[in-house]
């Protein structure tokens, strides 16, 4: 089922808020900031570098269009309850001329968050209003849909943790607590100050205390970087030492941990942390999105968050090799604002090369954000059933 959600602009500039099917092929949305970026480069990293720091939303309308946009952006930012409130307030307003797209967003929001009772309370109204069978209940939530072979949500840390840590770590905490598990890629961290080490250590300890399953990837280079700064006898960077000890627990390197713990005790004249055996409880998993672009039909899965997203980089590389690319998004739960901008840049570059990209089985909440970010102008986007 393919639906066009958003009201399009009339040639005179007035936004139409009725069903999109009533608009002719000439109706086009107003350009966004992303539409004005330069996409002449052809490298896989070009689109990624262009989008970082240049993504923003402009208000492009009022009425129902504004509701679509607001709900989509709230959900992209992790505001599930806020997005639900915006959607239900409009659907429950007898004066609002709501279309099918808005209903599909709410129904998919319930499926994505495992709220079956609320879903079933709405499907009858949907069926009566549109005189068609509603979509079936499917638990698309990370917990409800997880199987033993399904990967955990993956997020990445990058850059200078001292400068950017608060935003990145808050995002990771939200993803981890929502899904009950998370894999954190630390391979792109650079120049991590002692305060950043303290913040990351606090996050790891709090998630483990809450019994959230945490796995780390690309951790060995980060450990070596911290180890070069942890000099025995120099009582500096205490939190750097403590984070290093914590990371060694994640890797299961007990011998190195114990040697460093002795150096810590001598250097800071206090008892070091005890060995907790974290590695035994850490779920084993493949490298981040290792098979997301494998085979004839690549997939995007879980939650795409942050500027350093390996899934999108691999997707860009694969698109450079093919004339036509179809991407299965059935297991894609959420895309944050930054990743939506990166995806737009990648697909715009691919389209400029005369190639066709199709994103299919997209849930309605993600599809709404892709429409806000004009991704539907550079790729074919269709909804899941």
FITORKE-570633 format. One line per 5 residues: number of its first residue (from 1); for each residue x, y, z of C-alpha. Coordinates in nm, 4 decimals. Layout:
NUM) X,Y,Z; ... .
This chain:
1) 0.0000,0.0000,0.0000; 0.1433,0.3332,-0.1012; -0.0032,0.6491,0.0474; 0.0878,1.0100,-0.0054; 0.0509,1.1787,0.3314 .
6) 0.1008,1.5457,0.3023; -0.1005,1.8275,0.1560; 0.0850,1.9799,-0.1374; 0.1101,2.3424,-0.2321; -0.1152,2.4833,-0.4981 .
11) 0.0504,2.6847,-0.7733; -0.0685,3.0011,-0.5968; 0.1065,2.9062,-0.2747; -0.1965,2.7999,-0.0631; -0.1541,2.4626,0.1005 .
16) -0.4222,2.2051,0.0340; -0.5141,2.0156,0.3490; -0.7460,1.7585,0.1987; -0.6508,1.4120,0.0685; -0.3367,1.4116,-0.1437 .
21) -0.5113,1.2112,-0.4147; -0.7028,1.5241,-0.5216; -0.3845,1.7024,-0.6235; -0.2539,1.6819,-0.9779; 0.0985,1.5882,-1.0762 .
26) 0.1944,1.9535,-1.1033; 0.1537,2.0166,-0.7281; 0.4950,2.0300,-0.5587; 0.5948,2.1079,-0.2015; 0.7939,2.4161,-0.1228 .
31) 1.1723,2.3633,-0.1171; 1.3439,2.3057,0.2139; 1.6933,2.3994,0.3201; 1.8123,2.0551,0.2115; 1.6819,2.1115,-0.1405 .
36) 1.9365,2.3886,-0.1899; 2.2450,2.1844,-0.0995; 2.5053,2.0949,-0.3610; 2.4987,1.7281,-0.4591; 2.7453,1.7324,-0.7468 .
41) 2.9961,1.5062,-0.5705; 2.9794,1.1331,-0.6322; 3.1755,0.9856,-0.3401; 2.9946,0.7804,-0.0786; 3.1002,1.0207,0.1966 .
46) 3.0040,1.3350,0.0055; 2.6361,1.3358,0.0969; 2.7190,1.2468,0.4548; 2.9587,1.5361,0.4974; 2.7246,1.7844,0.3310 .
51) 2.4333,1.7203,0.5658; 2.6065,1.7446,0.9026; 2.5301,2.0817,1.0571; 2.3126,2.1874,0.7653; 1.9843,2.0207,0.8506 .
56) 1.6901,2.2211,0.9730; 1.3158,2.2323,0.9234; 1.1318,2.5271,0.7806; 0.7621,2.5779,0.8484; 0.5896,2.5018,0.5214 .
61) 0.2254,2.5238,0.6029; -0.0533,2.5220,0.8551; -0.3539,2.3107,0.9420; -0.3269,1.9349,0.8853; 0.0113,1.9707,0.7139 .
66) 0.1544,2.1246,1.0277; 0.0151,1.8368,1.2359; 0.1894,1.5831,1.0123; 0.5158,1.7675,1.0427; 0.4960,1.8213,1.4164 .
71) 0.4089,1.4590,1.4934; 0.6776,1.3269,1.2590; 0.9498,1.5438,1.4119; 0.8425,1.4684,1.7688; 0.8625,1.0954,1.7007 .
76) 1.1986,1.1333,1.5242; 1.3313,1.3060,1.8367; 1.2079,1.0224,2.0580; 0.8946,1.2032,2.1794; 0.6515,0.9140,2.1426 .
81) 0.3947,1.0414,2.3956; 0.4086,1.3940,2.2532; 0.3601,1.2674,1.8972; 0.0623,1.0574,2.0074; -0.0918,1.3568,2.1819 .
86) -0.0645,1.5733,1.8688; -0.2198,1.3051,1.6487; -0.5064,1.2120,1.8803; -0.5942,1.5746,1.9494; -0.6441,1.6335,1.5786 .
91) -0.8272,1.3079,1.5087; -1.0634,1.3694,1.7996; -1.1416,1.7223,1.6823; -1.4775,1.7052,1.4984; -1.3890,2.0212,1.3055 .
96) -1.0624,1.8841,1.1660; -1.0765,1.7455,0.8112; -0.8385,1.4560,0.8727; -0.7228,1.2264,0.5935; -0.6121,0.8655,0.5879 .
101) -0.2438,0.9523,0.6246; -0.2924,1.0974,0.9714; -0.4837,0.7880,1.0816; -0.2130,0.5595,0.9464; 0.0476,0.7513,1.1444 .
106) -0.1401,0.6978,1.4693; -0.2091,0.3301,1.4007; 0.1542,0.2676,1.3145; 0.2641,0.4609,1.6224; 0.0623,0.2169,1.8320 .
111) 0.2112,-0.0799,1.6469; 0.5643,0.0573,1.6856; 0.5182,0.1001,2.0601; 0.3279,-0.2242,2.1232; 0.0036,-0.0520,2.2348 .
116) -0.2457,-0.3107,2.1138; -0.5448,-0.1936,2.3198; -0.5198,0.1611,2.1890; -0.4683,0.0296,1.8364; -0.7831,-0.1829,1.8528 .
121) -0.9800,0.1069,1.9983; -0.9031,0.3095,1.6846; -0.9272,0.0588,1.3994; -1.3076,0.0458,1.4064; -1.3258,0.4217,1.3607 .
126) -1.0751,0.3902,1.0769; -1.2786,0.1177,0.9023; -1.6046,0.3123,0.9317; -1.4526,0.6363,0.8117; -1.2707,0.5006,0.5071 .
131) -1.4948,0.1991,0.4352; -1.2056,-0.0413,0.4062; -1.0356,-0.3022,0.6203; -0.7880,-0.1509,0.8658; -0.4283,-0.2703,0.8809 .
136) -0.3879,-0.5820,1.0974; -0.2319,-0.5688,1.4412; 0.1396,-0.6479,1.4325; 0.3636,-0.5789,1.7299; 0.6422,-0.3756,1.5705 .
141) 0.7936,-0.2658,1.8998; 1.1593,-0.3637,1.9606; 1.0612,-0.5916,2.2487; 0.7535,-0.7405,2.0842; 0.9152,-0.8031,1.7491 .
146) 1.2590,-0.9160,1.8660; 1.3685,-1.2659,1.7839; 1.6767,-1.4485,1.8983; 1.8576,-1.3642,1.5762; 1.7560,-0.9974,1.5554 .
151) 2.0216,-0.7376,1.6267; 1.9904,-0.4843,1.9016; 1.9551,-0.1113,1.8241; 2.2919,0.0378,1.7325; 2.4017,0.3932,1.8006 .
156) 2.7346,0.5650,1.7513; 2.9435,0.8101,1.9485; 3.1694,1.0410,1.7528; 3.3793,1.3535,1.7737; 3.4845,1.5277,2.0925 .
161) 3.2809,1.3773,2.3718; 3.3468,1.6713,2.6011; 3.1913,1.9124,2.3503; 2.9073,1.6989,2.2169; 2.8590,1.4436,2.4891 .
166) 2.5410,1.5675,2.6507; 2.3289,1.5396,2.3361; 2.4791,1.2127,2.2168; 2.4611,1.0402,2.5528; 2.1021,1.1537,2.6145 .
171) 2.0054,1.0065,2.2790; 2.1741,0.6762,2.3600; 2.0059,0.6614,2.7007; 1.6625,0.7149,2.5431; 1.7171,0.4417,2.2823 .
176) 1.8566,0.1966,2.5372; 1.5803,0.2413,2.7929; 1.3093,0.2229,2.5301; 1.4330,-0.1033,2.3779; 1.5966,-0.2635,2.6823 .
181) 1.9184,-0.3198,2.4903; 2.1676,-0.1176,2.2898; 2.4977,-0.1504,2.1086; 2.7243,0.1556,2.1280; 2.9923,0.2086,1.8648 .
186) 3.2782,0.4108,2.0182; 3.5143,0.3780,1.7235; 3.4780,0.7396,1.6102; 3.5408,0.9124,1.9406; 3.8271,1.1612,1.9318 .
191) 3.9885,1.3845,2.1948; 3.7754,1.2569,2.4825; 3.8330,1.4830,2.7819; 3.8210,1.3547,3.1387; 3.4766,1.5124,3.1831 .
196) 3.3532,1.3220,2.8782; 3.4921,1.0000,3.0206; 3.3002,1.0706,3.3411; 2.9742,1.1237,3.1492; 3.0152,0.8050,2.9450 .
201) 3.1076,0.6053,3.2556; 2.7975,0.7354,3.4344; 2.5791,0.6319,3.1401; 2.7230,0.2797,3.1248; 2.6906,0.2286,3.4999 .
206) 2.3314,0.3577,3.5080; 2.2199,0.1376,3.2169; 2.3787,-0.1702,3.3708; 2.2160,-0.0884,3.7057; 1.8802,-0.0739,3.5268 .
211) 1.9518,-0.4140,3.3691; 1.9682,-0.2713,3.0196; 2.1795,-0.4964,2.7990; 2.4738,-0.2949,2.6687; 2.7268,-0.4025,2.4088 .
216) 3.0238,-0.2010,2.2817; 3.1753,-0.2207,1.9352; 3.5005,-0.0815,1.7934; 3.6126,-0.0531,2.1540; 3.9748,-0.1728,2.1265 .
221) 4.1146,0.1425,1.9572; 3.9348,0.3564,2.2138; 4.0855,0.1518,2.4966; 4.4348,0.2006,2.3558; 4.3779,0.5754,2.3286 .
226) 4.2727,0.5951,2.6931; 4.5577,0.3679,2.8015; 4.8143,0.6078,2.6561; 4.6771,0.8775,2.8856; 4.6637,0.6627,3.1997 .
231) 5.0254,0.6915,3.3155; 5.1132,0.5170,3.6401; 5.2294,0.7623,3.9057; 5.0616,1.0631,3.7433; 4.7449,1.1345,3.9410 .
236) 4.5641,1.3032,3.6523; 4.2443,1.2208,3.4689; 4.0896,0.9979,3.7346; 3.7700,0.9439,3.5328; 3.9776,0.8448,3.2307 .
241) 4.1298,0.5661,3.4418; 3.7871,0.4586,3.5705; 3.6357,0.4476,3.2213; 3.9328,0.2455,3.0982; 3.8796,-0.0053,3.3790 .
246) 3.5098,-0.0258,3.2875; 3.5816,-0.0846,2.9191; 3.8244,-0.3645,3.0036; 3.5377,-0.5347,3.1847; 3.3298,-0.5159,2.8664 .
251) 3.6093,-0.6852,2.6702; 3.6620,-0.9506,2.9349; 4.0346,-0.8738,2.9682; 4.0626,-0.9533,3.3401; 4.4422,-0.9788,3.3484 .
256) 4.4901,-0.6315,3.2011; 4.2150,-0.5018,3.4294; 4.3905,-0.6313,3.7411; 4.7266,-0.4870,3.6354; 4.5681,-0.1485,3.5698 .
261) 4.3762,-0.1673,3.8976; 4.7049,-0.2021,4.0874; 4.8479,0.1008,3.9035; 4.5283,0.2919,3.9833; 4.5552,0.2128,4.3564 .
266) 4.9179,0.3265,4.3684; 4.8591,0.6388,4.1606; 4.5445,0.7674,4.3322; 4.5965,0.6050,4.6740; 4.2460,0.4600,4.6830 .
271) 4.0841,0.1252,4.6205; 4.0129,0.0507,4.2531; 3.6797,-0.0824,4.1245; 3.6241,-0.4555,4.1572; 3.6031,-0.6965,3.8665 .
276) 3.2316,-0.7495,3.7913; 3.2447,-0.9870,3.4975; 3.0431,-0.7633,3.2696; 3.1597,-0.9422,2.9555; 2.9789,-1.2628,3.0536 .
281) 2.6464,-1.0784,3.0588; 2.7001,-0.8780,2.7412; 2.4976,-1.0185,2.4479; 2.7110,-1.1307,2.1573; 2.6191,-0.9799,1.8251 .
286) 2.7479,-0.9110,1.4786; 2.9265,-0.5934,1.3871; 2.6952,-0.2917,1.3451; 2.4565,-0.3490,1.0565; 2.6989,-0.6018,0.9103 .
291) 2.4307,-0.7570,0.6880; 2.2207,-0.4436,0.6371; 2.3406,-0.4173,0.2795; 2.4054,-0.7837,0.2102; 2.2288,-0.9744,-0.0630 .
296) 2.0056,-0.8528,-0.3420; 1.7660,-0.6639,-0.1128; 1.9453,-0.4518,0.1488; 1.7695,-0.3653,0.4739; 1.7586,-0.0744,0.7144 .
301) 1.6847,-0.1901,1.0687; 1.6215,-0.0649,1.4194; 1.6788,0.3024,1.4906; 1.9036,0.5166,1.2721; 2.0536,0.7860,1.4916 .
306) 2.3451,1.0272,1.4813; 2.5775,1.1705,1.2215; 2.8201,0.8754,1.2124; 2.5796,0.6080,1.0914; 2.7454,0.3064,0.9356 .
311) 2.4233,0.1693,0.7839; 2.3815,0.4771,0.5664; 2.7457,0.4784,0.4645; 2.7201,0.1180,0.3523; 2.3962,0.1999,0.1738 .
316) 2.5697,0.4832,-0.0115; 2.8486,0.2515,-0.1190; 2.6031,-0.0102,-0.2414; 2.4001,0.2493,-0.4329; 2.7170,0.3558,-0.6125 .
321) 2.7520,0.0018,-0.7468; 2.3953,-0.0517,-0.8726; 2.1698,0.1070,-1.1302; 1.8559,0.0345,-0.9277; 1.8314,-0.0188,-0.5536 .
326) 1.5369,-0.1428,-0.3476; 1.5721,-0.1146,0.0305; 1.3532,-0.3123,0.2700; 1.2558,-0.0971,0.5703; 1.0210,-0.3454,0.7394 .
331) 1.2450,-0.3581,1.0494; 1.3216,0.0143,1.0537; 1.1533,0.1604,1.3638; 1.2728,0.5192,1.3751; 1.4997,0.7647,1.1956 .
336) 1.6221,1.0690,1.3809; 1.6446,1.4132,1.2260; 2.0168,1.4008,1.1498; 1.9993,1.0613,0.9780; 1.7015,1.1739,0.7696 .
341) 1.9159,1.4598,0.6436; 2.2033,1.2240,0.5656; 1.9683,0.9903,0.3820; 1.8359,1.2792,0.1739; 2.1884,1.3782,0.0715 .
346) 2.2827,1.0234,-0.0243; 1.9672,0.9661,-0.2282; 1.9888,1.3056,-0.3952; 2.3411,1.2229,-0.5087; 2.2249,0.8825,-0.6364 .
351) 1.9311,1.0362,-0.8219; 2.1603,1.2934,-0.9831; 2.3510,0.9972,-1.1284; 2.0320,0.8749,-1.2972; 1.9707,0.5876,-1.0563 .
356) 1.6445,0.4804,-0.8933; 1.6134,0.4020,-0.5224; 1.2997,0.2559,-0.3651; 1.2387,0.2451,0.0096; 0.9576,-0.0027,0.0738 .
361) 0.7778,-0.1374,0.3815; 0.8299,0.1981,0.5540; 0.6174,0.2569,0.8632; 0.3931,0.5628,0.8532; 0.5796,0.7577,1.1217 .
366) 0.9145,0.7265,0.9438; 0.7506,0.7935,0.6069; 0.6074,1.1167,0.7450; 0.9531,1.2376,0.8472; 1.0932,1.1400,0.5084 .
371) 0.8211,1.3544,0.3513; 0.9064,1.6482,0.5781; 1.2724,1.6144,0.4804; 1.1869,1.5845,0.1059; 1.3335,1.2338,0.0847 .
376) 1.0259,1.1335,-0.1163; 1.1441,1.3749,-0.3876; 1.4674,1.1829,-0.4437; 1.3426,0.8259,-0.3875; 1.0253,0.6195,-0.4183 .
381) 0.8814,0.5659,-0.0686; 0.5995,0.3163,-0.0039; 0.4288,0.2156,0.3202; 0.4242,-0.1266,0.4774; 0.0893,-0.3057,0.5001 .
